Amino acid sequence: MPEQQDSRKVVRRAKIFAIVVLLVLAVGATRTLFLRSSNARALQAETTELVKSYVKVGTPTTGGAGTTLTLPASLQGAVQSPIAARASGYLKRWTRDIGSRVQKGELLAEIESPEIDQQLSQAVAARQQADAALQLARSTLTRWEDLRRTGMVAQQQVDERRSAEAQAVATLAAADANVERLRQLQAFKRITAPFSGVITRRNVDVGDLIDAGGSRPLFTLTQTDSLRVNLDVPQAYAHLVKPGQTVTIRQSELRGREFAGKVARTAGSIDAATRTMQVEIEIDNRDGALMPGAFVQVSLPMPASQGIVIPTNALMFRGDGLRVAAVDEAGKVKLLPVKVGRNFGPSVEVLEGVGGKERLVLNPSDSLAEGDVVTVVADAAPKK
């Protein structure tokens, strides 16, 4: 009996131990299954979150503030002319050097040309000879007309003397024209200023051989009281530039100073080679602050656009042209082809393709395609 009781106790203890072990294994298995299920759900949620595309959107606006078109240019004198010689010879002297301010008609240089003097003397002598021949022809014609009235000579002979007198008149007129030509040419030995201005270049010195109408001018005369600027305005802005429009000129060396100018005239046509329109601007420079030839920046105020304007970072450059990505209420992307106009820097004018109420994706990725589903996020509120 005692042995049976001990045997029963051992069996009972074994059963209890087995039950405890089974319970521990069951709890462990349940915990493992729960952890795996929880990790699977977390992984799925994280994967779903990562698959989503978050974008920021912007809306088009109608019209906008006026912009300023800035273009580089060079200053020129209102009148700038190379002064060349009309008479050949040697430079006798020059009276004005670079930087000299001269008045209209003031002497700049003198040319010594003995050949012209000799030609003038010869022409004067030829003129006197023609005058003497005319006087002889006239007296001869008078005598022959008297003889014709008495019937001693034929009318044909009188007509011949009248023709000789007419030829003498023509010869004298030609001699007078030649003398006047040489006298004017002799006056060209004095080089004078054709207008008031400043000598900006002197290319000759005393003793230089001067050729009439040569390729090397003696001086360069520039009118600096008024300057002008020639601009090449791109075709996109050409129709916005009108005569009388006020512009601003800045020179980097003159910091803090701005100079006002006015559009004097425009070419009124587009150059087919450069697709630009030439614009001439006049600047008042009576204080002499600006110098001809200086490099400046010209700012032309442009009127506000009356069309649709979108942010520049909404444009997508694709192989088939410019596109913008519009997001509908369901978050689906639709790529719209657009045609742009003026570029305002942070924004650009749209001529075709956008109605004005679309939500456009800002900074779209290269992988964004038609039909993609995205999530729109709002800008974070600014921190105080």
C-alpha positions as CSV (number, residue, x, y, z in Angstrom):
1,M,0.0,0.0,0.0
2,P,2.7,2.5,0.8
3,E,4.4,1.7,-2.4
4,Q,1.2,2.3,-4.4
5,Q,0.6,5.6,-2.7
6,D,4.2,6.7,-3.6
7,S,3.6,5.6,-7.1
8,R,0.4,7.7,-7.3
9,K,2.2,10.8,-6.0
10,V,4.9,10.5,-8.6
11,V,2.4,10.1,-11.4
12,R,0.4,13.1,-10.0
13,R,3.5,15.2,-9.9
14,A,4.5,14.2,-13.4
15,K,1.1,15.2,-14.7
16,I,1.2,18.5,-12.9
17,F,4.7,19.2,-14.3
18,A,3.6,18.3,-17.8
19,I,0.5,20.5,-17.5
20,V,2.8,23.4,-16.3
21,V,5.2,22.8,-19.2
22,L,2.3,22.8,-21.6
23,L,0.9,25.9,-20.2
24,V,4.3,27.7,-20.5
25,L,4.7,26.5,-24.1
26,A,1.2,27.7,-24.9
27,V,1.8,31.1,-23.4
28,G,5.1,31.4,-25.3
29,A,3.5,30.3,-28.6
30,T,0.6,32.8,-28.1
31,R,3.1,35.6,-27.3
32,T,5.1,34.7,-30.4
33,L,2.1,34.7,-32.6
34,F,0.9,38.0,-31.2
35,L,4.3,39.6,-31.8
36,R,4.5,38.4,-35.3
37,S,1.0,39.6,-36.1
38,S,1.7,43.0,-34.5
39,N,5.0,43.3,-36.5
40,A,3.3,42.4,-39.7
41,R,0.6,45.0,-39.2
42,A,3.2,47.6,-38.3
43,L,5.3,46.7,-41.4
44,Q,2.3,46.9,-43.6
45,A,1.3,50.3,-42.2
46,E,4.8,51.6,-42.6
47,T,5.0,50.2,-46.2
48,T,1.7,51.8,-47.0
49,E,2.9,55.1,-45.6
50,L,6.1,55.0,-47.5
51,V,4.4,54.2,-50.8
52,K,2.3,57.4,-50.5
53,S,3.6,60.5,-52.5
54,Y,3.3,63.8,-50.6
55,V,3.2,66.9,-52.6
56,K,2.7,70.6,-52.1
57,V,0.4,72.5,-54.4
58,G,-0.2,76.0,-55.5
59,T,-2.9,77.7,-57.5
60,P,-2.6,80.0,-60.5
61,T,-3.3,83.7,-60.1
62,T,-4.8,86.2,-62.6
63,G,-2.7,89.3,-63.3
64,G,0.1,90.3,-61.1
65,A,2.5,93.1,-60.1
66,G,4.5,94.9,-62.8
67,T,8.0,93.6,-63.4
68,T,11.3,95.2,-64.5
69,L,13.3,94.1,-67.5
70,T,17.0,94.7,-67.0
71,L,19.4,94.6,-70.0
72,P,23.1,95.5,-70.4
73,A,24.1,98.3,-72.7
74,S,26.8,100.8,-73.5
75,L,26.5,104.6,-73.4
76,Q,27.1,106.7,-76.5
77,G,27.2,110.4,-77.2
78,A,24.0,111.8,-78.5
79,V,26.1,112.9,-81.6
80,Q,29.4,111.1,-82.1
81,S,31.3,111.7,-85.3
82,P,34.8,111.0,-86.7
83,I,36.3,114.2,-88.2
84,A,38.1,113.4,-91.4
85,A,39.9,115.7,-93.9
86,R,38.5,116.7,-97.3
87,A,41.9,118.0,-98.6
88,S,45.1,116.1,-98.9
89,G,48.4,117.4,-97.6
90,Y,50.6,117.5,-94.4
91,L,49.2,118.4,-91.0
92,K,50.5,121.9,-90.2
93,R,49.2,122.1,-86.7
94,W,46.4,121.0,-84.4
95,T,44.8,123.3,-81.8
96,R,42.7,121.0,-79.6
97,D,43.6,117.7,-77.9
98,I,41.6,114.9,-76.2
99,G,39.3,116.2,-73.4
100,S,39.0,119.7,-74.9
101,R,35.5,121.0,-75.1
102,V,35.0,122.9,-78.4
103,Q,32.2,125.0,-79.9
104,K,30.7,124.6,-83.3
105,G,32.9,126.1,-86.0
106,E,36.0,126.2,-83.8
107,L,39.3,125.5,-85.5
108,L,40.8,122.0,-84.7
109,A,43.7,121.7,-87.1
110,E,45.2,123.1,-90.3
111,I,46.5,121.2,-93.3
112,E,49.3,122.5,-95.6
113,S,48.5,121.7,-99.2
114,P,50.6,123.6,-101.9
115,E,49.1,121.5,-104.7
116,I,45.7,122.9,-104.1
117,D,47.1,126.5,-104.0
118,Q,48.8,125.9,-107.4
119,Q,45.6,124.3,-108.9
120,L,43.6,127.3,-107.7
121,S,46.1,129.8,-109.3
122,Q,45.9,127.8,-112.5
123,A,42.1,127.8,-112.4
124,V,42.0,131.6,-111.9
125,A,44.3,132.1,-114.9
126,A,42.1,129.7,-117.0
127,R,39.1,131.7,-115.9
128,Q,40.7,135.0,-117.0
129,Q,41.6,133.4,-120.4
130,A,38.0,132.2,-120.8
131,D,36.7,135.7,-119.9
132,A,39.0,137.3,-122.5
133,A,37.8,134.8,-125.1
134,L,34.2,135.7,-124.3
135,Q,34.9,139.4,-124.7
136,L,36.4,138.8,-128.1
137,A,33.5,136.6,-129.2
138,R,31.0,139.2,-128.2
139,S,32.8,142.0,-130.0
140,T,33.2,139.8,-133.1
141,L,29.5,138.9,-133.0
142,T,28.6,142.6,-132.8
143,R,30.7,143.5,-135.9
144,W,29.3,140.6,-137.9
145,E,25.7,141.6,-137.0
146,D,26.5,145.2,-138.3
147,L,27.9,143.7,-141.5
148,R,24.8,141.5,-141.9
149,R,22.5,144.5,-141.7
150,T,24.4,146.1,-144.7
151,G,24.2,142.8,-146.6
152,M,27.9,142.2,-146.8
153,V,27.9,138.8,-145.1
154,A,25.6,135.8,-145.0
155,Q,23.3,134.9,-142.2
156,Q,25.2,131.6,-141.8
157,Q,28.4,133.5,-140.9
158,V,26.5,135.5,-138.3
159,D,25.1,132.4,-136.7
160,E,28.5,130.9,-136.5
161,R,29.8,133.9,-134.6
162,R,26.7,133.7,-132.3
163,S,27.5,130.1,-131.6
164,A,31.1,130.9,-130.8
165,E,29.9,133.6,-128.3
166,A,27.6,131.0,-126.6
167,Q,30.5,128.5,-126.4
168,A,32.7,131.2,-124.8
169,V,29.9,131.9,-122.2
170,A,29.8,128.2,-121.4
171,T,33.6,128.0,-121.1
172,L,33.6,130.9,-118.7
173,A,30.9,129.3,-116.6
174,A,32.9,126.1,-116.4
175,A,36.0,128.1,-115.4
176,D,34.1,129.9,-112.7
177,A,32.8,126.5,-111.3
178,N,36.3,125.1,-111.3
179,V,37.6,128.1,-109.4
180,E,34.8,127.9,-106.8
181,R,35.5,124.2,-106.4
182,L,39.1,124.8,-105.7
183,R,38.4,127.7,-103.3
184,Q,36.0,125.4,-101.3
185,L,38.6,122.7,-101.4
186,Q,41.2,125.2,-100.1
187,A,38.9,126.1,-97.3
188,F,38.9,122.4,-96.3
189,K,42.5,122.9,-95.2
190,R,41.0,124.3,-92.0
191,I,39.4,121.5,-89.9
192,T,36.6,122.9,-87.8
193,A,34.1,121.4,-85.3
194,P,30.8,120.5,-87.0
195,F,29.0,120.7,-83.6
196,S,29.8,121.5,-80.0
197,G,31.2,118.7,-77.9
198,V,34.3,117.1,-76.5
199,I,37.3,115.7,-78.4
200,T,37.5,112.1,-77.3
201,R,40.2,110.9,-79.7
202,R,43.1,112.5,-81.7
203,N,44.8,110.2,-84.2
204,V,47.3,112.5,-85.9
205,D,50.3,114.7,-85.1
206,V,52.2,117.5,-86.8
207,G,53.8,116.4,-90.1
208,D,51.5,113.4,-90.7
209,L,50.4,112.9,-94.3
210,I,46.7,113.4,-94.6
211,D,44.7,111.7,-97.3
212,A,41.3,113.2,-98.3
213,G,38.5,110.9,-97.2
214,G,41.1,108.5,-95.7
215,S,40.2,105.6,-93.4
216,R,41.9,107.3,-90.5
217,P,40.0,110.3,-89.1
218,L,41.9,113.1,-87.5
219,F,39.6,113.5,-84.4
220,T,36.6,111.9,-82.8
221,L,34.1,114.5,-81.6
222,T,31.4,113.5,-79.1
223,Q,28.5,115.5,-77.7
224,T,28.3,114.5,-74.0
225,D,25.6,116.8,-72.6
226,S,23.1,114.3,-73.8
227,L,23.8,110.5,-74.1
228,R,21.9,107.7,-75.8
229,V,21.7,104.0,-75.4
230,N,20.8,101.4,-78.0
231,L,19.0,98.4,-76.6
232,D,18.1,95.1,-78.1
233,V,14.8,94.1,-76.4
234,P,13.7,90.5,-76.8
235,Q,10.6,89.7,-78.8
236,A,8.6,88.7,-75.8
237,Y,8.8,92.2,-74.4
238,A,9.0,94.3,-77.6
239,H,5.3,95.1,-77.7
240,L,5.5,96.5,-74.2
241,V,8.1,99.2,-74.9
242,K,6.7,102.5,-76.1
243,P,8.3,105.9,-76.9
244,G,8.2,108.3,-74.0
245,Q,8.5,105.5,-71.4
246,T,10.8,106.3,-68.4
247,V,13.7,104.0,-67.7
248,T,16.4,103.8,-65.0
249,I,20.2,103.5,-65.8
250,R,22.7,102.2,-63.3
251,Q,26.5,102.0,-63.5
252,S,28.2,99.6,-61.1
253,E,31.1,102.0,-60.4
254,L,28.6,104.7,-59.3
255,R,27.0,102.9,-56.4
256,G,23.8,104.3,-55.0
257,R,23.2,106.5,-58.0
258,E,20.4,106.1,-60.6
259,F,19.9,108.1,-63.8
260,A,16.6,108.6,-65.5
261,G,16.3,108.1,-69.2
262,K,13.4,108.2,-71.7
263,V,12.7,105.9,-74.7
264,A,13.1,108.2,-77.7
265,R,12.2,105.8,-80.5
266,T,11.8,102.2,-81.3
267,A,12.6,100.3,-84.5
268,G,9.0,99.1,-84.7
269,S,10.1,95.7,-86.1
270,I,11.8,92.5,-85.0
271,D,15.2,91.6,-86.3
272,A,14.8,88.2,-88.0
273,A,18.4,87.2,-87.1
274,T,18.3,88.0,-83.4
275,R,14.5,88.1,-82.7
276,T,15.0,91.5,-80.9
277,M,13.8,95.0,-81.4
278,Q,16.2,98.0,-81.3
279,V,15.2,100.7,-78.8
280,E,17.0,104.1,-78.5
281,I,17.0,105.8,-75.1
282,E,18.1,109.4,-74.4
283,I,19.7,110.5,-71.1
284,D,20.3,114.0,-69.8
285,N,24.0,114.2,-68.8
286,R,24.6,117.9,-68.4
287,D,26.3,117.3,-65.0
288,G,28.9,115.0,-66.8
289,A,28.4,112.1,-64.3
290,L,28.3,109.5,-67.1
291,M,30.9,109.0,-69.8
292,P,30.3,107.7,-73.3
293,G,31.4,104.1,-73.8
294,A,30.6,103.1,-70.2
295,F,28.9,99.7,-69.5
296,V,25.5,100.2,-67.7
297,Q,22.4,98.3,-66.8
298,V,19.1,99.6,-68.1
299,S,15.9,98.8,-66.3
300,L,12.7,99.0,-68.2
301,P,9.5,98.9,-66.1
302,M,7.0,96.4,-67.6
303,P,3.2,96.7,-67.1
304,A,1.5,94.0,-65.0
305,S,0.3,90.9,-66.8
306,Q,-3.4,90.5,-67.3
307,G,-3.1,86.8,-68.0
308,I,-2.7,83.7,-65.8
309,V,0.5,83.5,-63.7
310,I,1.8,80.3,-62.1
311,P,4.9,79.6,-59.9
312,T,8.0,78.8,-62.0
313,N,8.7,75.7,-59.9
314,A,5.4,74.2,-61.1
315,L,6.8,73.7,-64.6
316,M,7.9,70.2,-65.8
317,F,10.4,70.0,-68.7
318,R,9.5,66.8,-70.5
319,G,10.6,65.5,-73.9
320,D,7.2,66.4,-75.4
321,G,7.2,69.9,-74.1
322,L,6.3,71.9,-71.0
323,R,3.9,70.4,-68.6
324,V,2.3,71.1,-65.3
325,A,0.9,68.5,-62.9
326,A,-2.7,69.2,-61.7
327,V,-4.2,67.3,-58.7
328,D,-8.0,66.6,-58.6
329,E,-10.2,66.1,-55.5
330,A,-9.4,62.4,-55.5
331,G,-5.6,63.1,-55.4
332,K,-5.1,61.8,-59.0
333,V,-2.4,63.6,-61.1
334,K,-3.1,64.9,-64.6
335,L,-0.3,66.3,-66.7
336,L,-1.4,69.5,-68.7
337,P,0.6,70.9,-71.6
338,V,1.1,74.6,-71.3
339,K,2.4,77.5,-73.4
340,V,4.3,80.2,-71.4
341,G,4.8,83.9,-72.1
342,R,6.8,86.3,-70.0
343,N,9.1,85.1,-67.3
344,F,8.9,87.1,-64.1
345,G,11.5,85.1,-62.2
346,P,9.6,83.4,-59.4
347,S,6.5,83.2,-61.6
348,V,5.8,82.8,-65.3
349,E,2.9,83.9,-67.5
350,V,0.8,81.1,-69.0
351,L,-0.8,81.7,-72.4
352,E,-2.5,78.3,-72.9
353,G,-3.2,75.1,-71.0
354,V,-4.4,76.4,-67.5
355,G,-7.8,77.6,-66.6
356,G,-6.9,79.3,-63.4
357,K,-8.6,77.0,-60.8
358,E,-6.3,74.0,-60.9
359,R,-4.1,72.8,-58.0
360,L,-0.6,72.6,-59.4
361,V,2.1,70.4,-57.9
362,L,5.1,72.5,-56.8
363,N,8.6,71.0,-57.4
364,P,7.3,67.9,-59.1
365,S,9.6,64.9,-59.2
366,D,10.8,63.4,-62.5
367,S,9.0,60.2,-61.7
368,L,5.6,61.8,-61.4
369,A,3.4,60.4,-64.2
370,E,-0.2,60.7,-65.5
371,G,-2.7,59.0,-63.2
372,D,-0.5,58.8,-60.1
373,V,-2.3,59.2,-56.7
374,V,-0.7,61.7,-54.4
375,T,-1.4,63.2,-51.0
376,V,-1.5,67.0,-50.7
377,V,0.1,68.4,-47.6
378,A,-0.3,71.9,-46.3
379,D,2.6,74.2,-45.5
380,A,3.8,74.1,-41.9
381,A,2.6,77.0,-39.8
382,P,5.4,79.5,-39.0
383,K,7.0,79.1,-35.6
384,K,6.6,82.0,-33.2
